[in-house]
Amino acid sequence: MKSVRVVIVGAGVIGFSTAVCISEALPFCSVTLMADKFSPDTTSDGAAGILFLHHIMQYDKVNILHGKICNDSFDHLLAIAQSQCQLILVPAVETPFWSEFVIGFRPMTDVELKRFPDHKFGQAFTTLKCECSTYLPWLEKRFRKAGGQVEQRKVNSLQELSNSFDIIVNCSGLGSKILVGDTQVYPVRGQVLKVEAPWVQHFIRDGDGKTYIYPGIRSVTIGGTRQEGDWRLQVDGGDTKGILERCSRLEPSLNKAKILSEWVGLRPSRKNPRVEREVVQLQGRPVPVVHNYGHGGWGVTLAWGTALDTLGLVKQSLHEMASQAKL
């Protein structure tokens, strides 16, 4: 009989990655994943899913700089994600800190740059693209195989979980603003288009991160927007026009592409991801709560690495619970 009851709140790429790590590593725990929305209705489903880190986050800065967190995700996905070449156009010639996380990083040649007359410098490398519309169902299947249980339910407060579970893992993303009262988490609105352009074979991304072209299995994702503090979930016609114009300047053939869909999502952003443990008094008893949220637009890139860190915090909670039980 499984003695420790663990609940994960949130069914995006962070939630399911964490659920898989915990259920596989701790088979003596009863693990439940709980959320009001599942794939294909999560924010993760609309993400381009490119493994890439634009800037250094303060969270575990040493391990990010030395590749641990990014490489954990890269190694995990390498066997199941398609690898393609990406071109990134940047305004400076400095070698970025993330160059060691990707494959074959190099400056673009003069011949390659002729395709982009508005840019004087660029970089080329190979990275991974993970489409969450197929990855999340795969993670759910793996989670269930490890004995995990899934429940579709909106969680309004931690209090309502305290009688049924011994450890709470909060992967609720933007929902943490209300669920745990975190005033530091905020939305960054992203709008993208899915277009039919099978002739586009390589990723192209402008250095500012606001204009990008990511070919996928069934369509090409083009974008985008980074509108901080914007809660709108409606498609904006002006943004659609701007995306088409900017992406067509990078790849003129996109003028011929058929628009398949338009999508808007709110990235669960924070100055730094919150991956930490605390003990909260719920219904008159102390309950360990482990947080793993606030990854912004880097959820796929950091998911497996921070899930492993979260697993470590859950193990720490179990150790303390066992020590207290002996007293």
N, C-alpha and C positions, 0 to 999 in steps of 0.2 A: 504494500500500500504506500502510495506517495504521500509523504508527510508534510511537505512545505508547499503552500499554495502561492503561486506567483501570477500576477496579472500584468500584462503589457497593454497600455492604452495608446491606440494609434495604429493604423494599418497601411501607412505609407512605406516607402523603402527603408526608413529608419526603424519603424516599428517591427516590420517583418524580419529585417536583418537581425535585430536584437532578439526577437522571439526564437528564431532558428538557433542562434548562438547559445541561448540559455537552455532551450529544450534538449539540444544535442549534448551539451556539456554536463548538464545536471539532470540525468534521467530520474533521480529520486524526487524531483520536484514536479508538481502538477502545474502546468503552465497554460494559461488562458490568454488569448489575444482578444481585446475588446475594442470596437470602434463603431461609429455610426455610418461610416462610408468605407467601402472596399473598392478594389479595382473593378471596373475602369473609371471610378468616380473620385479618385484621390488626386491631390496635386501632383504626386509623383508620376501619374500616368501621362500627364501632359509635358513632362520634362523631356528635353532633348536627350538627356542621359549620357552626356559626354564626360569622360574622366579627365578632369582638368581643374587646376586650382589657380585662380587669377591673382590672389594676394595672400600674404601670410596672415593667418588668424592667430590671436594671442593664445587660444586654447591649445595647450600642450605644444607650444611653439617649437620646442626642441625636437620632439618626435616628428612634427610636420617637416621641419627643415632637414632632418636626417632620413626622411622617407618612410618611416614606419607606418604612419596612419594611411598615407596614400598608397603605399605599396601593399598593405594588407588588403585594401579594396581591389587594387590592380591585379594582384596575384589571384584573389578569389574569383574575379570575373574573367580572367584571361582564357579559361577553358570553355566559357559559355557565351562570350560576347564576340562579335565580329570586329576584327582589327582593320582599320583603314588609315590612310594617310591624311593628315590635316595640314592646311596652310593657314598660318596666322600672320596678319599684317600688323606691324607695330611701329610706333613712332620713334623708337630708340634702338640702339645697337647693343645694349647690355644683355648679357646672358641671364635669363630669369632663373630664380631659385628652383623652379619646378622642372627645369630641363632634364634633371636626372630621373624624374618619375616616368618619363615617356620614352618611346623607342626611336632611335635614329635622329635625335634633335640636331639640326644644322641650320645655318643661314640659307635663305633661298638664293638661287642663282640669278644672274642677270636675265637669262632667258625666261625663267619662271616669272620674274617680276614684270616682264613686258605685258603680261596679261592684266596687270593692275597699274595702269599709268598714273593713278593718283597717289601711289605709294612708292617710297624710295627704298624701303627695307622691309624684309619679311623673314619668317622662320618656318621651317617645315619639320614635321615629325609625325610619328604614328602613335595613335592612342586607341582607346576602346570606347565603344558606344554601346550603352546598355538600355534597351527600350523596356521601360517598366510595365508597359501593357502586357508583355509576355513574361517579364522577370518576376513581377509580383505574384501571379498565379503559380509560377514555379516554386517560389519561396513558400507560399501557402501550402502547397502539396508536400514539400519537404518538412515543413513545420508539423503538419498533421501526421506524417509518417513517423516523426519522433515522439508522437503521443500528445502533441499540442491540441488544444481545443480553441475554437473560434466562436465568438458571440457578437452578433450585430446589435449594438446598444449604444446609445448616447450617454456618455458619462458627464454628469453636470458638476460633481464634486468628488474629492477623494474620500469624503466621509461615507458615501454610499458604498464604497468598496471595502471599508475597513473590517467589517464583520465576516466577509467571505474570503479574504486573502491575507497572507502574512507579509508579503513584500509587493509593493506597487512600483512598476516601472513606467515612467511618464515619457511617452514618445508622441505626444499630442500636437507637436509643432506649434502652429499659430494659436491653437486652442489653449495653450498654456497661459495665454494672457488672462483667460477667465478661470481655467481649471486650477491654477496655482497662483494666480494674481501677479504674474510676472509682467511688470510695466516696461521691461527692456526688450520684449519681443514685439516685432512690428511687421506689417506686410510690405513686400516689394512686388508690385503688380507686374506680371509678365504676360504679354500677348504674343502668340506665335501663329503661323499659318502652316498647314500641311498642304504641299503642292505635289502634283504629278510631274516629275522631271527625272525619269530613269537614266537620262544621259549624264546627270551630275554624279560623279564618282568620288569626289574628294570633299572633305570638310574645308570650309573657308570661314575665317573669323577675323573681324576687325579688332585691332588691339584694345579698343575701349570696351569690348564685350557687349555692345548694344546691337551690333549687326553681325549675323552669323547664318551660315548655310550648312545644315547637317543632313547628309543623305542617310536614309534608313532602309529597312527591309521592304516596306510597302510604299513609302512616300519620302519626301524631303521636307525637313522642318526648317523654316526660315523665320527669323525674328530680328529683333524683338524689342521689348521695352523693359526698363528698370525704374519703375515709378514708386519711390519710397512713400510709405504712409497712405497709399491709395488702395482703398478697399473695394473698388468697383470690379464686379465680375462680369459685366456686360462687355461685349465686343465693341471696340471703338473704331468707327469707320476711318477716322483720321489716322489712327495708329496703323491700321491695315494698309492704307495708302503709303504711309511713310516707310513701312517695312518693305513693301514691294519696290519702292523707288530705291532705297538704300541697297537692298540685296541685288537688284538688277544692275546697279552700278558695278558691283563686284563680279557678278555673273550675268551678262546681258541676255543669255539664252533663257533666263527665267521669265522674260517677258512673254514667252510662249507657253509657260507652264499653266496648267489648270489648277485652280484653287479647290482643294478637296474639303477643307474645313478650316475654321478659325477657332482658337482656344484661348481662354484667359485663366490664369491661376495666380494665387498669392503665395509667393515664396515666404516661408516662415523664418524671418531674418532676426538676427541679434548681433550685437557688436562682436560677440564670440559665442560659439555653441555652448550650451550648458550641459556638461556631462559631469555630474556630481551626485553625491549621496547626502541625504539628510534624514533625521528621525523626526517624524511629525506625530503630535498627539491627536489621535482620531478615535472618537467614541470612548475616550477615557483610557486609551492604551497607546504606547509608543509603537509606531509602524515605520519601518524603513521605506523611504521613497527614493528611488534612483531616477534621475532626470537624464534624458538624452534627446535634446531638441535644439532648434535655433540654427540649423545648418545653412539657411538661406538657399542660394542657387547651387550649393555644392553638396547636396544630399547624396547623390549617387557616388560621388567621388569619395566622400568620407564615411559612408554608411557602415561598411563592414569594419573599418578601423574603430569607429566609435562604438559599434555594437560589441566588439571585443573588450573595449574599455569598460563598457556598461556591465558586461559579464563579470569582469573583475570586481566591480563594486557590489554586485549581487553576491558574489562569493564572500566578500568581506562582511556583508550583512549576515549571511548564513553562519560565518565563523563567530560573530559576536552573539547571535542568537543561541548558538550551541554553548558558548561560554556562560551566558546568563542562565541557561537551563540547568547547568551543573551546580550553580550556586545554591 
